[in-house]
């Protein structure tokens, strides 16, 4: 294998690696979005449970 072929292979894998970095970054950003949505959902559910508990306590007093 010539040094020219070797350099071409290195460039090719450099391009492939850069594409993978980009894909991994997109997955990480998507994960952050989902995590934020889950945290918001948990907060909303927690608040709704508090309201339900208040109504139940009020109706039994």
C-alpha positions in Angstrom: 0.0 0.0 0.0 1.4 3.3 -1.0 1.7 6.3 1.3 -0.8 8.1 -1.0 -3.4 5.3 -0.4 -2.6 5.4 3.3 -3.3 9.2 3.4 -6.5 8.7 1.5 -7.7 6.1 4.0 -6.7 8.4 6.9 -8.7 11.3 5.3 -11.7 9.0 4.8 -11.7 7.8 8.4 -11.3 11.4 9.5 -14.4 12.3 7.6 -16.2 9.3 9.1 -15.1 10.2 12.6 -16.3 13.7 12.2 -19.7 12.5 11.0 -19.9 10.2 14.1 -19.0 13.1 16.4 -21.8 15.1 14.8 -24.3 12.3 15.3 -23.3 11.7 18.9 -23.7 15.5 19.5 -27.2 15.3 18.1 -28.1 12.3 20.3 -26.7 14.1 23.4 -28.8 17.3 22.6 -31.9 15.2 22.1 -31.2 13.5 25.4 -31.1 16.8 27.1 -34.4 17.8 25.5 -36.1 14.6 26.7 -34.6 14.9 30.2 -36.0 18.5 30.5 -39.4 17.3 29.3 -39.4 14.5 31.9 -38.5 16.9 34.6 -41.3 19.3 33.6 -43.8 16.4 33.5 -42.7 15.2 37.0 -43.2 18.7 38.3 -46.6 19.0 36.8 -47.7 15.6 38.1 -46.3 16.5 41.6 -48.4 19.7 41.6 -51.5 17.9 40.5 -51.1 15.3 43.2 -50.8 18.1 45.8 -54.1 19.6 44.5 -55.8 16.2 44.6 -54.6 15.6 48.2 -55.9 19.1 49.2 -59.3 18.3 47.7 -59.4 15.0 49.5 -58.4 16.5 52.8 -60.9 19.3 52.4 -63.8 16.9 51.6 -63.2 14.8 54.7 -62.9 17.6 57.2 
